[in-house]
Amino acid sequence: MSRLAFVLALLLLPWPAQADAVVLKGDFVQGGLVIGNTTPSDQVFLDEKRVEVSANGWFVFGFGWDFKDTASLKIRHKDGAEEAQTFKIDKRVYKTEEVTGLPPSKVTPSKEFLARIRKENGEIARIRGISTDKDWFLSGWDWPAEGRISGVFGSQRVLNGVPKRPHFGLDIAAPVGTAVVASTDGTVRLVETDLFYTGGTIMIDHGHGLVSVYSHLSQLNVTVGQFVAQGTKIGEIGMTGRATGPHLDWRLNWFDQRLDPELLLKKVPQN
């Protein structure tokens, strides 16, 4: 009989549950995040990719917006023994969103902007690749701003009539100057006032490859390397970059997997 059990934790279940169990809590769905706990000496693999395990046994993984039907989690013990479990990943049906009124240069950039865009994207990709064993994400998740939901994760964007990539964030519309706070504990990795697409942008590292992005800001109140606790004001809503109105575009990534931050939240705050 297997000496290891995979436990899917319910909201009311204290966790980690027991030393010989892998406890998993989260959403096994496209865009979902899962937090796990195991014996700290274990090695964890998601579809053969090594997953960071902290000194307290915590680990995380996520499923992008178009993730395949299943995922396999493998645990390798200190003595070399292995246990594995395959999980079904639920598919989602996404909306189509039409956005009009954008400057043509923001829909189809001219050649003069391409070098700038590549440089900015390279730095963003570098930060998304950061891996630490810090458990800052254990502070939980809260809304980064109060406002109206104006855009949702995974929706197909049609910009000025031109089909574009899906939207990978959650848009919160509110007046310019509305406070934006850190949704989770973490360390600031990027602070830029004028990125081509996202304008005023902050990226925060929450540990284990989890990075959140706050875009279109009018004001930025943090510096690179600064640790921010959940609820700390980091900036203010604006309409910088590619935006037709004041809003916050809030995103969450696990390395190259685009996650839906709304799945982590309980209710929608309204002005």
N, C-alpha and C positions, 0 to 999 in steps of 0.2 A: 504494500500500500504506500502511496506517495507520502513523504514526510512533510510536504509543503502544500498549502491550500491557497488558492486565489480567492480573496474575499472582496466582493463588490460592496463597498460601504454605503449604508443608507444615511440620510441626513442625521438621524437620531443615534447612530451608532458611534460610540467613542472610538477613536482610532489614533495610532496603530492599535489593532485588536490584540495580537499575541505575537510572541517572538518568532514562531515558526510559520507565520502566515504572511503572504504578500497582500497588503490591503490596497485596493484601488478605489478611487472616488472621482467621479467626473462624468463626462458625456462621451459615449462611444458613438459619435455622429460626426459627419463632415463639419469641420470648424470647431470641434470639441477639444477640450483640455482634460487630461487625466492626471491626478496627483496620486503618487503611490508611496508606500513605505515597506521596507523589508529589512532583513538583517544587514547591517552596514558593510559586512565583509562580502556580501553577494555582488555579483556582476549582473547587470540588467541589459537586455538587448531587445529592441523593437525592430522586427523585420531584419534581424542581423546587424542593426546599427547599435553601437554601444551607447548606453544612456548613463549620464552622470549620476552617481549615488553619493549623497553627502555623508558626513561622519555620523549623522543621526539616522541614516537609512532612508532619507527622502529622495524621491526622483519624480520627474514629470515627463510627459510626452503629449503630443497633440496630433490632430488629423486635419490636413488642409481642406480647402473648400471643395476639391474634387477628389478626395482620397478614395482609394479602391474599396472593395466590398468587405475585406477582412484585414486584420492585423494580428501578427503573432508576437507574443511576449515570452521571452525566455529568461529564466533565472539560472545563473551558474553559481554554485556554492563554492566555498573555499576549498572543499575536498575534491572538486571537479565534477560532482554530480550535477545534473541539469534537470530542470522542470520547465514545461512549456504549456502555453494556453493560447488558443486562437479565438479572437473575438470578432463578432459581426459589427461592421461599421455602417450605421444607418445613412442612407442617402437623403439629400434635401432637394426641394424644389425652390429655386430662387426667383425673385421678382425681376422685372425689367424696369429700369428707371431712365426717364428722359430728362436731360439737363440742357437748357438752352441759355443763350445770352452770354456765353463765354467768348473772350477774344479769340479770333481764329488761331493766333500763335500758340495759345494754350491747348488747343485741340490737336493741331498738327504742327509741331515746332519746326521752324526753319533750320537750315543747316548750321547757321551761326550759333544756335543754342544747343546743338547735339553734343559738342565736346563738354559743355557745362553739365548737361544732364548725365552723361556717362560718368563724369567725375563724382557728382553728387550721389548717383546710384551705387558707385563703387564703395564710397564711405558708408552708406547705409547698409550695404551687404556685409561689410567688414564688422560692423557693430552687431548685426544679426547673427554673426558667426561666433560671437564671444560665448565661451562656456565656463561657468564657475560652479563651485559646489555650495554656493550660498543659498540659504533657504528663505530669502526675503519674501517670496511669494506666500509664505505661511501667514502673513498678516491679513490675508483675505483680499477681496476685491470690492471696491465701492465706486459709485458713479463719479467721474472726474469733473462733471459740470451739471448744472441744472438747466433744462431746456426741453425743447420739443425734438423728438426723433424725426429727422428729415432724410435719412438715408440708412439703409441696412446692409449688413454683410452679405456678400455673394451675389448681389444684384448685378445684372448685366447693364452696363452704362452705355447710353446712346448720347453722345455729346454733340450738340448742334446738328443732330441728324446723322452723326457718324458713329457706328458701333465701335466700342472700345472694350478694354479688358474689364472683368468684373470689378466691382467695388469691394475692397477688402477691409473696410472699416465700418464703424458705427458713427453716423453723423448726428451731432446734437446742436440744433439751431438755437441761438440766444443772442441778445444784443452785444455789440462790441463792448469789451470791458468786463464781461461776465467772468468771474473767477474760474480758473481751471486748477484742479488739485491732483496730486499723485493718487492714482487709484489703488496703489499697492506700494509697500516699502521697496526701495531700490536705490541704485546709484545712477546718476545722470551720466550718459555716455555721449550725447550730442546736443548741442545748443546752436541753432542756426536761425538767423533772422529772415533770410530770403532765399530759400530753396525754390527752384523753378516751379515745381508742381505744388509743393506743400507750404510755401511761404515760411512763416515763423514756425519752427519745428523743434520739438524736444523728444529725445529717445531715452528711456529709462530701462536699465538692466535689473530684472527681478531675480536673477539666478537661474542656473540650469538651462540657459538658452532662451529663457522667456524675456522678451523685450517688448515694451509698449511704446507707441508713437502718438504724439499729440501735435496736430497740424493746424495750419491757417491762423496761428496765434498773432495777436497784435502786440502783445507784451510778453517778454520772457524774463522770469525772475529767479533763475537758477544758473549755476555754472557747471561745466564739465568736471566730473569727479566728486560732486557734492552728493552726500547721502540724503535722501528725502524719505520721511515717514509718510505713511498713508494719511491723506487729508491735508498735507502741506501744500500751500499755494505755489504753483510753479509758473503760472502765466495767466493770460487773459484771452478770451475768445476774440477773433478778428475775422477778416476775409482776405487774408494775404495769399499769394500763390494762385492756383487755379480754383477760384471760388466765385460764385454768383451772389452770395450773401453771407453774413456773419454766421459762422458755425465752427464747431470743433470736430475734426475727423480723428477719431480715436481708434487705434489699431493694436493688435496683439499678435506676436509671432513666436513660434517655437522653432528657432533656426529658420529654415526656408518654408516651414508650414504656416500658412495664414490661418489664424484662429478667429473665432467670433466672440468678441468680449461680452456681448449681450447675454450669452449663455451662462456667464458667471454671476450675473446680477439678478436681484430679486424683483425689483419693480422700477418703473420708469418715473424719474422725477420730472415734474412740470413746473414752469414758472407760475 
